[in-house]
Amino acid sequence: MTTTTTPPRDPSPAPRPAARSAGALLLDSMRANMRQYGMLIALAFIVVLFQIWTDGTLLLPNNVSNLIQQNGYILILAIGMMIVIIAGHIDLSVGSLVAFVGAMSAVMMVKHDMPWVLALVLCLLIGAVAGAWQGFFIAYVGIPSFIVTLAGMLLFRGLTQIVLEGQSLAPFPDGFQNIAKGFIPEMGPYTQYHNPTLLLGLATITFLLFREWRDRKRQLAFDLEVLPTGLWVAKCVAMTAAVVAFTLTLASFHGVPVVMLIMCGLLIALGYVMRNAVVGRHVYALGGNKAAAKLSGVKDKRVTFLVFVNMGVLAALAGCVYAARLNAGTPQAGLNFELEAIAASFIGGASMSGGVGTVMGAVIGGLVLGVLNNGMSLVGIGTDYQQVIKGLVLLAAVGFDVWNKRKVGR
């Protein structure tokens, strides 16, 4: 009888696939973040274009500060609108709510001499109640958000006219005006730059570099592909250089505007919620596939309700910032603000189908529109042509999104 013996197994592990080149990893990273990188490149291109076109006026320190203060309320609205669109909804009432909250702030502070801090808190509560009102009908009654917020747009615009009786109310206390027009105070010894701004810039660089190092360490721990060391260092150097240039620009004028601190706080807080918190992941899940999210245990009604409460609070904050900048509560405030916020969201990477977008993308989209507005005004382009150009930019951004999705699908 013959016996067969099996050859011994090779105890050495199977060879791992060869590491891909740096160029391939870079291309994959760009494809995975095509929309956001595309908008960053577009923003950089627009800045360089108008910097040359305006003979260097665009990036002068006073104009950069003015650009931030001019667009602060739109960026605040865009952050909230991005979250609404990610959840698969839309909000057409934010412009009218901005006007209504501005009117209420004027009545409280101008007519009734209420302390501005108390008035600000009450205005934010009004925004939360308005958002809860609309969120109730959308989440629990089941009326489409387009209809509910369209009704809210008419409702809040009418209430603004009633509260102000068709007239403007002014002026506001100096402390309230500083929300939109003020800067953080100077401290420390005299230097050529604004000392607190330099410290904030240093803290920002430290935070960004630490986050990059932490994310890279986590990816390596799970044996995920990361950028080669050279490219990663180049990325960190580029980020540091951008923050240093921006910090020195602001520090050479009056420093960081107060409204910029508000926006940065919102960006960090809501960015963290959307990336890391359970409710943020539920928002993405609802926008991506509502039926599957409900089967997975997502409480869709509660999440939708909270999304609109958040939008109401941010619209109220934007209304206070806008009223503080005008130093008056006016019946015509907030006109077309909802369209600006929606445009900024889509330019910044939101998708009509929901489930796609980032809070940072909304800020980038708002900055694209803000730089376009500011640059075209500096070179003397009329408002009629400005509207045409912004419409084409929005169409191009959404068209790029559709093209990118089709390409990925193929």
Secondary structure, DSSP 4 states (H G I P E B T S, - for coil): -----PPPP--SPPPPPPPPPHHHHHHHHHHHTHHHHHHHHHHHHHHHHHHHHTTT-TTSHHHHHHHHHHHHHHHHHHHHHHHHHHTT---S-HHHHHHHHHHHHHIIIIIS---HHHHHHHHHHHHHHHHHHHHHIIIII---HHHHHHHHHHHHHHHHHHHHTTS-B-PPPHHHHHHHH-BPPP-SS--SS-HHHHHHHHHHHHHHHHHHHHHHHHHHHTT-----HHHHHHHHHHHHHHHHHHHHHHHTTT-SBHHHHHHHHHHHHHHHHHHHSHHHHHHHHHHH-HHHHHHTT--HHHHHHHHHHHHHHHHHHHHHHHHHHHTSB-TTTTTTHHHHHHHHHHHTT--TTSS---HHHHHHHHHHHHHHHHHHHHTT--HHHHHHHHHHHHHHHHHHHHHHHHHHH-
